[in-house]
Amino acid sequence: MEKQHIAQSTAGCSNIRPKLRKRRWTNEELHILFTAFGRDITQKSMACGKRITELARKLPDHTVAQIRVQINNFVTGKVAVPSL
């Protein structure tokens, strides 16, 4: 009975592709990300979830969460913005 509850609670997850391996972002992917969210990154504001979800469909190797974390890392200064 407990297994059914867990399965039901994860059924509505927003992950489009839940089982992906960690890997570095390529320069092309970073370019796509910065093209889509450059204004948000330079203004130090977080992008809206709907736009992040749309970009996740264009980047098949990254989940919504990975994209959100990468944008947040740029905004907070944890990662330097690439020179494109």
C-alpha positions in Angstrom: 0.0 0.0 0.0 2.9 2.4 0.7 4.4 1.8 -2.7 1.2 2.9 -4.4 1.2 6.1 -2.4 4.8 6.9 -3.5 3.9 6.1 -7.1 0.9 8.4 -7.0 2.8 11.3 -5.3 5.5 11.3 -8.1 3.0 10.9 -10.9 2.6 14.7 -11.2 6.3 15.6 -11.3 7.3 18.4 -13.6 10.4 16.6 -14.8 10.2 16.0 -18.5 13.1 13.6 -18.6 13.7 12.2 -15.1 16.7 9.9 -15.7 19.6 11.8 -17.1 23.2 11.6 -16.2 25.2 14.6 -14.9 27.5 16.1 -17.5 29.1 19.4 -18.3 27.2 22.0 -20.3 28.6 22.4 -23.8 29.4 25.8 -25.3 26.5 25.5 -27.7 24.1 24.7 -24.8 25.4 27.7 -22.8 24.9 29.9 -25.8 21.3 28.8 -26.2 20.7 29.3 -22.5 22.3 32.8 -22.5 20.4 33.7 -25.7 17.1 32.8 -24.1 17.8 34.2 -20.6 20.6 36.7 -21.1 18.5 39.7 -20.1 17.3 37.9 -16.9 20.9 36.9 -16.0 22.3 40.4 -16.5 19.4 42.0 -14.5 20.1 39.4 -11.8 16.5 38.1 -11.8 15.2 34.6 -12.1 13.4 33.6 -15.3 9.8 32.4 -15.2 9.1 28.6 -15.1 7.1 28.6 -18.3 10.0 29.9 -20.3 12.4 27.4 -18.6 10.1 24.6 -19.5 10.0 25.7 -23.1 13.8 25.8 -23.3 13.9 22.3 -21.7 12.1 21.0 -24.8 14.9 22.5 -27.0 17.7 21.0 -24.8 16.9 17.3 -24.7 19.9 16.5 -22.5 18.9 18.8 -19.6 15.9 18.8 -17.2 13.9 21.8 -16.1 15.7 21.6 -12.7 19.1 21.5 -14.3 18.3 24.6 -16.4 16.9 26.4 -13.4 20.0 25.7 -11.3 22.3 26.8 -14.1 20.4 30.1 -14.5 20.5 30.6 -10.7 24.2 29.9 -10.6 24.7 32.7 -13.2 22.4 35.1 -11.4 24.1 34.5 -8.0 27.6 34.7 -9.4 28.6 31.1 -8.6 29.5 30.5 -12.2 31.0 33.2 -14.5 28.8 34.2 -17.5 30.5 32.7 -20.6 32.0 35.1 -23.1 30.1 34.3 -26.3 
